[in-house]
Amino acid sequence: MKVFIAVLLAVVFSYSPLCAYGEYRVATVDMTRILNESKAAKAKRRELDELQRKAKSKLEKKKRELKAFEDKLKKGLIKSDSEEAERMRAEGREFARMLQDTEEDLKLKFLQTNKKLTKSAVEAVRKYAKQHNIDLVLDKSSNTRGPVLFGTSDADITDEILKELNR
């Protein structure tokens, strides 16, 4: 789809009356690299990793408690119809909900963070393009198979965008 759009843009620009009056300046940028290498992205990744580590630690502790109870139940130290057994089954259900909620929370935080970082990166690209009279900037990220099939390094503004974002 992106390739189709890029070809369509090329066709439109080639038949545009403006082409007769001047050249278009086109640049490429590797958005994946920007979203992975900017200082803000690295800081947010560390923050998310810390949240994940804390959540994992909390879940592991609860899991060990439930495992210890299960071992007591298997050894016959606790009767399966006792109040303590019922309480632990309830805690097991609560653990499953906690696990699901934690996964959803972390996923949501990741998506929110990625959205903010992407918005900031796009704004930096837009600002850079205006300052340097660039008419069109295409994403050349290799993992998204963007619309750029070939581009020289002279057209790549990724390093300049990273410098802007890291100020």
NULOPA-453719 format. One record per residue: y, z, x of N, C-alpha, C in turn; residue in three letters. Coordinates in steps of 0.05 Angstrom, whole numbers, plus 5000, padded with zeros to 4 digits. Layout:
N
YZXYZXYZXala
...
REM end
This chain:
167
497650005017500050005000502550005018met
502550175039504850185056505249915071lys
503049795078503149535092504449335073val
503549335048504749155028507749195025phe
508549445024511449505021512949405046ile
511849445070513149355094513349045094ala
511248905086511348615085513348525064val
513348665041515348595020518148635030leu
518648855044521348905055522148685075leu
520248605091520748395111521448125097ala
519948065076520547815061523247835047val
523848065035526448095021528648065042val
528448205064530548195084530847915097phe
528647765098528847505111530247305092ser
530147355066531547175047534247285038tyr
534947505048537547635040539847475052ser
542047445037544447305048545647455071pro
545147715073546247875095545047795122leu
542547695121541247615146542847395160cys
544147235145545747015158548147125173ala
548947365167551347475179550847665202tyr
548447765205547947945226545048035228gly
544548195248541848295252541448565239glu
539048615231538348885222537249045245tyr
538049295246536949465267534749635254arg
532349615266530049745256529049935278val
528150175269527050365288524450475276ala
522850605292520450735283520551025291thr
519051185276518951475282516151575275val
515051745291512451865286512852135272asp
512752135246513352375230511252585235met
508752505239506652705244507252855270thr
508052715290508752835316511153035312arg
513152945297515453115292514653375277ile
512953335257512053575241510153755257leu
509053655279507353825296508753945320asn
510753805330511953875356514654005355glu
516053995332518654115332518454425334ser
520554545344520554835347520154975320lys
521454875300521154995273518354975263ala
517054755268514254715259512454905274ala
512854925300511155105316511555395307lys
513955475301514555755292513155805265ala
513455605247512155635220509155645222lys
508055485241505155485245504255755254arg
505755875273505056145283505256345260arg
507256325244507656505221505256475201glu
504556225195502256185177499656275189leu
499256235215496856335229496656635227asp
498956775230499057065229498357155200glu
499457025180498757095153495757055148leu
494656835158491856775155490156985169gln
491057065193489557265209489457535194arg
491757615183491857865168490157855143lys
490257635129488657605105485657615111ala
484957475133482157465141481157745149lys
482857895163482158165171481658345147ser
483458325128483158485103480658415088lys
480158155086477758065072475158145086leu
475258125113472858205129472258505125glu
474258665124473958955120472559005094lys
473558885073472458915046469558815045lys
469058595059466358475060464458665073lys
465258795095463558985109462859225090arg
464859315075464359535056462259455035glu
462559215025460659115005457859075017leu
457758995041455258945055453859215059lys
455359425067454259685071453059795045ala
454459745023453459834997450859684990phe
450859424995448459254989446059365005glu
446559435030444359545047443259805035asp
445159985026444260235013442660174988lys
443459984973442159914948439359804954leu
439059634975436459524983434559744993lys
435659945007434060165018433360364996lys
434460334973433860524951435460774952gly
437560784969439261024971441061054947leu
441560834933443160834909441560684887ile
441560804864440160684841441860454830lys
440560244823442060004813443460054787ser
442660254772443960304746445860544747asp
446560634771448360854774451260774771ser
452960964767455860914765456960794791glu
455960894813456860794839456160494842glu
453760424833452860144834454659974817ala
455260064793457059914775459859884787glu
460860104800463460084813463459884835arg
461359874850461159684873460859394863met
459459354840459359084829462158994820arg
463659184808466359114800468059054825ala
467659194847469059144871468258864883glu
465758794879464758534888466158314873gly
466558344847467958144830470858134839arg
472058374844474858384853475058244880glu
473058274898473158144924473157844920phe
471557744902471457454897474157354887ala
475457504869478057424860480157434883arg
479957654899481757684921481457454941met
479057374946478557144964479756894953leu
479356834928480456594916483556604916gln
484656834908487656864908488856824935asp
487556944955488456924983488456634992thr
486356494987486156204994488356044980glu
488756104955490855954940493656024950glu
494156274956496756354967497356224994asp
495356225011495656105038496155795035leu
494655675017494955385013497755325002lys
498755484983501355454972503555484993leu
503255695010505255745031505255505051lys
502855405057502755175075504154935063phe
503654875038504954645024507954685023leu
508854925016511754975015513054935043gln
511755045063512755025090512854725099thr
510754585093510554305101512754145086asn
513254205061515354075046518154125058lys
518654375066521254435078521554295105lys
519454305121519554175147519953865145leu
518553755126518753465121521553395112thr
522653545094525353505084527353515107lys
527053715124528853745147528553505167ser
526153425171525653195190526752935178ala
526352895153527452645140530552645141val
531752875137534652895139535552845167glu
534152935187534852885215534652585221ala
532552455211532252165215534552015201val
535152095177537351965162539951995177arg
540552235187543052285202543152125227lys
540952125242540751965267541151675261tyr
539851575241540051285234542951215227ala
544351385212547151325205548851325230lys
548451525248550151545272549751315291gln
547351195290546650975309546550705295his
547550685271547650435256544850305254asn
542950465248540150355244539850305214ile
538950065207538749995179536150075166asp
533950095182531350155171529750315191leu
528550535182526750695199524050705185val
521950625200519250625190517550835203leu
515850965188513951165199511651025213asp
511151105237509050985252506751185259lys
506651395243504551595248501851465247ser
500251525267497551405269495551505249ser
495851755240493851855222494351775193asn
496751675187497351595159497151285156thr
496751155178496650855179499050745163arg
501350815174503850735162504250435163gly
506550345154507150065152507449925179pro
507650065201508049945227505449875240val
504949615243502549525256502949495286leu
505449435293506149405321509149475324phe
509849605345512649665351512949735380gly
515049645392515449715420516549995422thr
516250115445517250385449520250395448ser
521550175453524450165451525450225423asp
523850165403524650215375523950495366ala
522450645382521550905374523751115379asp
524451255358526551465360525451745357ile
522851775359521552035355522652245374thr
522852185399523852385418526652465412asp
528352275404531152345397531252525373glu
529552475354529452645330528552925337ile
526452945354525553205362527753355377leu
529253225393531553355407533553465387lys
534153305367536053395346534953635331glu
532453635323531353855308531054105325leu
530654075351530154305368532754435379asn
535054325371537554445379537954715367arg
REM end
